[in-house]
Amino acid sequence: MRIAIVSDIHGNQTAFEAVLADLRQTSPDLILHGGDLADGGASPAEIVDRIRDLGWQGVVGNTDEMLFKPESLTDFAKQSPKLQPLFAVVEEMAVATREALGEDRLTWLRDLPRTQIQGPMALVHASPDSLWRAPLPEASDAELESVYGPLGQPIAIYGHVHRSYVRSVSKMIVANTGSVSLSYDGDRRAAYLVLDESTPTIRRVKYDVDKEIKALSICGFPHADWVAKILESARPQMP
């Protein structure tokens, strides 16, 4: 069985359509999403509607949670006082995205599970215990095994950190899908993961970044220029 996991779309419709075109070529048996669907892009409602129409199962992400549960961002921000200016910007963006989505879409996000199990694979957005914290690609084998071993599956897949990788850790495989939008690895292409039986591979898909930057410039959302800078550089940027 071939499973595709598409994560961290962040309202980027241009990248998402390119990934959909690539999925038609890879023809997986099942497609799952890894959360963080709407916030941070020019087309939050369009992405949620498209995924609902496609009938994809998936998991809830941290930015999904902060849309239907605003206090989750507040609670996380309290743990990093030095980053308060960043979190203030994120909250302003979330307010606008929340209004664009409306209650029906927010309810749908609220009902997403935290974990998906398909055969030997477990999918979470960040980690089993947190939607907000996850190991980076440089994490030690011991940390990866400690975080994802409790899932009880030989393959653990997550998103959240926007940097794709595949690692063999003790008796399990840990893989990150990367991000459809807002890559943080210097590669502007969209990323998603295909699991062919027990072998995960990362797919990179070129898309028209300039088109999406133009969409951000006219969408009217606060701090869209900050998101555009991340798309241009494929690196995290402070606002």
Secondary structure, DSSP 8 states (H G I E B T S, - for coil): -EEEEE---TT-HHHHHHHHHHHHHH--SEEEE-S--STTSS-HHHHHHHHHHHT-EE---HHHHHHH-THHHHHHHTT-GGGHHHHHHHHHHHHHHHHHHHHHHHHHHHT--SEEEETTEEEESSBTTBSS----TT--HHHHHHHHGGG-SSEEEE-SSS--EEEEETTEEEEE---SSS-SSS--SEEEEEEETTEEEEEEE---HHHHHHHHHHH--TTHHHHHHHHHHTS----
